[in-house]
Amino acid sequence: MTKIKIGIIGFGTVGSGVFKVLNENKQEILAKTGKTFEVVSVLDLDKEKIESITNNPELIADSFDDLLSKSDIVLELIGGTTIAYEFVKKVIQASKPIVTANKALIALHGKELFTLAELNNTVILYEAAVAGGIPIIKAVREGLASNKIEWVAGILNGTTNYILSEMKNNGLSFDTALKQAQELGYAEADPTFDIEGIDAAHKITIIASLAFGVALNFNSVYTEGITKLQLKDVNYAEGLGYSIKLLGVAKKSNDGIEVRVNPTLIPKERLVANVDGPMNAVLVMGNMLGPTLYYGAGAGSEPTASAVVTDVIDLGRVTTDSKPSYNVPAYGFQNSEIKDCEFLKINQITSGYYLRASFVDSAGVLAKITSFFAAKNLSIDEMHQKVLKKNEKENDVIIVINKAKELDIDIIIEEIQSMESNVGNVIKIRLENLSK
């Protein structure tokens, strides 16, 4: 019976979860692979934690080199892009396979690391880097390999999805919902990466590369978080039949490749619009299969560890005499087909839009707004004026457009804001129908 020796760098939430999965599901994994997977070395600053969880002080690595020498497969589970980057490069240079859950590392340095792995006849697997336990990388790269992917849209961050769910379902303000998310452990003390959309942007960068065969290009991804989203707009959207989600979107069209993260209105009849709480969901449109939805826990110890161990098992299944022969391309495309590509800038995209403008009560406002859209040959799908309540001085006007160029919408917004009766800035939230 073949034994695959595992080294773990980083023994936090995910690392300790991997140890648990490998031990508790040992017989299940053996029955599926005919091989045993044993953790032989763990490197972490918290040596007491390693000993308390494993009950085996002999697993504590003296150094990185000590761990590397003992391991057939190395797991990088410390996160970040500094020391993790250095460790991963050294593992690759030693021609050993590596499994990581580090989305920032892949999004920012994946192009270099994949090339280095090929030169050293080894591989990097990274299923857990996107959407936790949901096997979205395997689905796009392998399960949908026969399809041309047209677009992908996903709820890729559980923290922001929890916050938006609480705003919609319980009427909480953004600040109150964020505080509640922190108290429940869904948000970090410093939630910037989540609420500003950076975490989701790392993930959609990776998915876009897999979907379209383009080199990783995080710096060209348009990123907009949820910090400026107002409860008023969440409620208006709900009344119009939409849910607002922080959506990662990747599309390929004749105009180019579009990759972005932003708050988005989604019709409530779409399944993805009803994914609430700290859950993730990814909708993929294939030209032959049509839409497929992948749903589940996008974070947490056991879900993420599950994805890590799945990568370990994939490597173990193709390992002979401790040498893996894993032939699935890193991007899912042959390396000769991977293109460096500039993504469309945000003012070049075409989307749907929700606009909210405020006016002091004045005659002719709606007619004037309508004329701005007519000048651009754009049809307004819905327009609603919220009637003034007693003691209120401003009317809200809500406009929904199902398809328009962003550049045209921005010009119209400037025209609305120049109206004498306009008060404040026009609120713009993109809209996706996700139907075809």
N, C-alpha and C positions, 0 to 999 in steps of 0.2 A: 504494500500500500504506500503510495506516494505521500510524503508530508511536505507541505508548503510552509516555510518559515516566514513569519510576518514581523516587521519592525514598525513601531508606531512612534512618530514624532509629534508630540502634543497630546496630552491626556486630559483635556478639558471635557466639555459636554459631549462632543462628537467622539473623541478618542476613547473615552471610557465607555461610550455607547457601543463602539465597535467591539471592544473586548466582551461586553455583555452579549451581543448578537452572536459572535463566534462561539461563545461558550454555551449559551442556552439553546442555540439551534445547531449544535455540533452534529447530532445524528441526522437531522434533516439535510444539512449540507453534505454530509458523507453519502447519504442515500442518493443525492442528486449528482454528485461529482465522482464518487469513488476515491476521494482524496481527503486528507485531514489538513486543516489550516490551524496552525498554532502560533500564537503570539510568543515570540522568543526574546524580544527586547523592546523597552519603552524609554523614550527620552523626554523628560519634562522637568522644569525647575522644581515642581512640587513633588519631591520624592515620597513624602509621606502619603500623598494621595494615591500614588501608584501602588504602594505597599498595602494600603487599606482596602483598595478595590480588588487587587489581584491576589492578595494574601501570599505573594511570592516576591520577596525582595531581590531574588536573583534575576528578575526581569528588568530591574533598573539598569539602564545603560550608563556606563562610565563616561561615554562621550559619543559624539555623532559617528566617529570612525568605528567605535566598538559596535554600535547598532548596525552600521552598514555591513560590517564583516560577517555578522550573524544572520542577516536577512536575505531571503529570496525576493521578497516584495516589500517596498517601503511605503508607508502611508504618511503623507504630510497633512497634518490636521491642526496646525497652529494658526493658520490664517495670516493675513497681511501680505505685504509685497517686499519686505526687506529681508529678514533672516530666513523666511520661508523660501524666498527666491534663491538664496545662496544654497540652502540645503537641497532644494530640488535640482539645481544645476549639478551639484556634486553627485547626487544619486544617478542622474543621467550619465554623467561622465564616467561613472563606474559600470555603465551598461546594465543597470538594474532597472526593472519596471517600477513606476511610481503611480500611486493612486492619491488624488487630492480632492478635497471638497472646497477648494479655494477659488471662488469665482473672480475675485479681484486679480489674483495671480494669472489666471487664464486670460481674462479680458485684456489685461495690460501687457503681459509678457508671453502669452501663449504662442504667438507667431515665432518668436525666438526659440522658445523651449521645444516646440514641436520639431523645428528644424534640427535642433541639437540632438533630440531623441533619435531622429532618423539617422543622423551621422554616427551615433553610438549604438545603433542596432537595438534600440529599446523603445518603450512606449510610455505615454502618460494617459491614464484614464481619469475621467473627471465627472462622472454621472452626478455625484452629489453637489456639484458646484451650482446647479440650477434647479430650483424648485424642490429642494430637500429630497424626500422619498419618492417623488413622482418620477418615473423613468422617462423623462421627456427627451433627454439626449439620445438614448437608445431608440426611442420611438422615431425621432426625426432622422437620425443618422442611419438606422438599420430597418426599422419597421416600415418606414415610408420611403425606402430607397428607390422603389419603382415609380414614385410620383415626382412630378415637378411641383415643388412647394410654391404656392402663390403668395401666401401671407401667413403670418403668425401673430396672435394677439394674446397676451397673458397677464393675469394677476400674479406677479412674481415676488411680492413682498407681503408677508403676513401681518407685519406691524401696521402698515398703512391700510391694509384691508380691514383690520380690526377697528381702526380709528374711524374709517368711513362708514363701517357698519353701525357703529355706535351713534354716529351723527345722524344717520338715516333712521335707524330703528328706535332710538331713545331720545332723539332731539338734543344730544350733547353738543356743545361747542367743540371746536378743534382742540383748544387747550385742555378742556376737561377730559375729552376722550383720550388725548395723549397721556395725561397724568394717570388715568385709569389703566391704560396699556402698560405703563411703567410699573404700576403697583402689582399688576398681574404677571409681570415678567415677559410680556410680549415686546416691550420696547426697552432699549438700553437707557442708562442714565444720560448719555449723550446720543440722542436718536437721529442725528443729522443725516447719516448715510441712508437711513430708511425714509424719513419724511421728506427729504430733498430729492428722492428718486435715484440716488447714486447706486444703491444696492441693486435695484431693478435694472438700471442701465448696464451694469456689469453683466447681468444675466441675459438681457436681450441682445447684447453684443455677441455673446457666445451662440445664442440660438440663431441669429441672423447668419453667422458664418456657416453653421451646419445646414441651414435651409437653402442658402443661395450659393455656397462655394466661394465666399469672399473672405479675404484675410481679415483677421480680427482688427477692429478699428474703433475702439472705445472713444477716442477723442472726437470723433465725428458724430456721436450720438447726441441728439437733442434731449436735454434732461430738464424736466419741470416737476417739482414735488407738489405736496398738498398743503403746504403751510399757509398759503393765501386763500385757500378755499373757505367760503363762508357757508354757514348753516342755511342761510336764506336760499342759496343756490341749490344745495342738496335737497331742500324741501320743494323748491320750484320744479326741479328735475323729476322728483318723485311724482308730483302732481301731473306732469306731462307724460308719465309712463316710462321714465328712464331711471336707472341707477347710475351713480357716479363711482367709478373705480379708477385707481391708479393703474394704467395699462401700459405694458410694454408692447410696442407695435413694430413689426418688421414686414415690409412689403417690397415686392419686385414688380416693376411695371416698365412700360416703354420709356418712361421719363427717367428711370434710374432706380436706385435702391434707397428706401426710406426706413430709417431706424430711429425710434424715439420713445421716450417715456413721458407721459403727461396724464393729468386727470382727464377722464373721458366719460361722456354720457353713452350708455349702452341701453337699448330697448329691453324692458323688463321681461319680455318673452324669450330672450336669449338665456340659455342655462348659465352662462358665465356671469350674467348680471345678478344672479341669485346666489353667488358664492359669497358667503358672509363669514365674519370672524377672522381668525388668523390663518385661514386656508389659502392655498394657491390653486390656480387653474390655468391651463394653457389650451388655446384653440388653434388648431393647425388646419389650413386649407390646402389639400392636395388636388391636383388637376384631374386625377382619376377617381380618387376615393371620396372627394368632397371634404366636409368639415369633420374633424375628430376632436374630442374634448378629453383632456387629461386633468384629473382632479385629485387632490389629496393634501397631506400635511407638507408644507414647504419649509419647515424648520423643526428643530427639536432634536434631542439626543438620539432616540431610536429610529425615527424616520430617516434622518440624514445618515446615521450609521448603517441603516439597511442598504442605502444606495452605495455607500462605500464598500460594504461587504459584497454586494453584487458585482462590482468591478473586480474585487479580489477573486471571486469565484470565476469570472470570465477569464482572468489570467491563469488561474489554477487549472482550468479545463484544457488549456492549450500548452501547458508546461510539461516538458519532458526533460528528465535529468536536470531539473531546476532552471531550464532555459525556456522562456515563453516564446511562442510563435503566434503573435496576435496580429492579424492582417487587416483589421478594420481601420481605414484611414482616419487620422485625427479629426479632420473636418467632415468626413463622410464622402469627400470627393478625392479623386486622384490628385496628387500634389501638383502635377503639371497643369491642372485645371483651375487651381486656386488663383484668383485675381485680386490684386490690390485695387480698391475701388473707393472713390469718394462718395459718401452718402449725400443724398439731397439735403440742402439746408431747409430749415423749417418753413421759410417763406416760399419754398418751391413746391410744397406738398399740396395735395387736394384732399379734403376731408369734409365731414359735416361739422356744423358749429351751433353752439348755444351762445346767444348774446343777451346780456342784461344791461339796460341803460336806465338811468333815473332822470326824471324831468320835473321841474315845477309845473304845476297844472297850467297847461297852455293849449290853445286851439291849434290844430294843424300838424301836431307832432308826428302822428302816425303816417300821414300823407307824405310828409317830408322824408321820413325814414324810408318809406316805400320807394320814393324817387331815387334814392341813392342806390338801392339794389337794382332797380330797373335800368339805371345807367350802365351797370355792369352785366346786363342781361341775366340777372340772377332772380330766380323765383323764391319767394319766402314761403316755406312750408307751413309754418305756424307763427302767428304774432298775437300776443296777449298783453293787454294793459291791465295792470292790477289797480283796482279802483281805490282812490284815497279813502282812508278811514278818518274818523273824526280826529282832529288835531294834527293830522299828518300833512306835510307840505309837498311831498314828492311822490310821483307815480313811478312805478317800475314798469318797463316795457320789456317783454321777453320775446325773443326772435329765435326761431329754429330754422336752419338751412341744412338740407341733407347732403348737398354736394357743392363745393366751391373751392376756388384756389385761395390759399392762405393770403397771398399777396393782395388779392381783391378785397378779402374780408378786412385786412388791416387798413386799407385805404378807406373803406366804408366806416370803420370804427373812428378814424380820424375826422371824417365828415360829421358823424353823429356827435362827437365830442366838441366840435366847433359850433354846434347849434347853441343859440343864445339861452334856451331854456334847459339845456343839459346840465346835470349836476354830477360832478365827479367823473371817474374813469369808467368806460364800458368794460364789463366783465366778459371775457371770452373763454369758453371751454369747448374743446373739440368733441366731436360726436362720431361714433363708429356704429354702423348698423350690423356689421359682422354676419351678413347673410350670404354673401357670394364673393 
